[in-house]
Amino acid sequence: MKDSCEAVVDIVEHIRQEIRVVDFWRSRHAQDLLRTWIINEVDDRNLIPFEKQEKLADRFVELAKALHLRLIKS
């Protein structure tokens, strides 16, 4: 459980850095790179089964877009 919490904190921090880039949400390539990074991070840490990793990455990116202003303010 501790490993999962640490992973989420690390992933969220990385997302915060990425979405601060100007026009991040207009760049499909940047969003795809972020999704790939999340999948690799989750896979490297063996957090969830492989077949669920892409959906998790998509959800993280969806949440980041919805919470953009909150994420970049901190």
TORPALUM-483468 format. One record per residue (C-alpha): x negated, y, z negated. Coordinates in steps of 0.05 Angstrom, whole numbers, plus 32768, in hexadecimal, padded with zeros to 4 digits. Each point is the difference from the previous one (the first is absolute). Layout:
N
XYZ
...
//
This chain:
74
800080008000
7FC880307FEE
7FDF7FF38044
804280108023
800880427FDA
7FB980158010
800A7FEE8049
803F802B8004
7FDC803B7FE1
7FC67FF88031
80307FFA803B
8029803C7FEC
7FC1802A7FF7
7FE87FEC8045
80448011801E
7FFE80447FDE
7FBD800F8020
80177FE98045
804280268002
7FDD80417FEF
7FE17FFF8045
80208034802D
80367FE3802C
7FF97FBB7FE1
804A7FF1800A
7FFC8015804A
7FC77FCF800C
80197FB9800C
7FB77FEA8004
7FF0801C7FBA
803E7FDE7FE4
7FED7FBE8020
7FBA80067FE3
801E800B7FBB
802D7FC48007
7FC57FD58015
7FD7801A7FC5
80397FEE7FD0
80077FBA801E
7FB57FF47FFA
7FFF801A7FB8
803A7FD47FEB
7FE27FC58024
7FBA800A7FE2
801E80027FBB
802D7FC3800C
803C80257FE5
80387FE4802A
80087FCA8036
7FE680138045
80457FFD8020
801980377FD2
7FC680308007
80178025803E
8044800E7FE3
7FE080197FC0
7FD2802E8027
803C801B8027
8025800D7FBF
7FC480257FE2
7FFD802D803D
804B800C7FFF
7FFD80147FB6
7FC4802C800D
802680268035
803D80077FD4
7FD680177FC5
7FCD80298028
800780417FDA
7FFB7FDE7FBC
7FC37FD88016
7FD8803B801B
800E802F7FC5
7FDD7FD67FCC
//
